[in-house]
């Protein structure tokens, strides 16, 4: 989970969203690579879920900040 101070500015949240999206893309590529090698993707998929949860939290925070 992401624990951001209440006064985190929108530009910082946008930067964190961009970083999280990059990590999500990299993790998806890793899962695809592992699948092609017939390797287990369980851990990589678990990490992807965590990244997606963080991204969703950041997107909610951005929506909140934009509405304020």
Secondary structure, 3 states (H helix, E strand, C coil): CCCCCCCCCHHHHHHHHHHHHHHHHHHHHHHHHHHHCCCCCHHHHHHHHHHHHHHHHHHHHHHHHHHC
